[in-house]
């Protein structure tokens, strides 16, 4: 992890301002969703990018029962179904 040397205080509502230089660097604009991770004793903020629940891909996503799945994983799931049907027939 790289230190920026920037220190901010938490306000009375628990908010922290992300400096403009960092927002510009990561293309974060007003109303962008931010994910919050905890790793050991660190709090990590990451610009939220919707991704496939199986492989993490962020391209060609399909919504299936309120879950995002990429087209590649969708095809693989379809192939699994076909394989299972063939096994049952044999």
Order of alpha helices (4+ residues) and beta strands (2+ residues): alpha-beta-beta-beta-beta-alpha
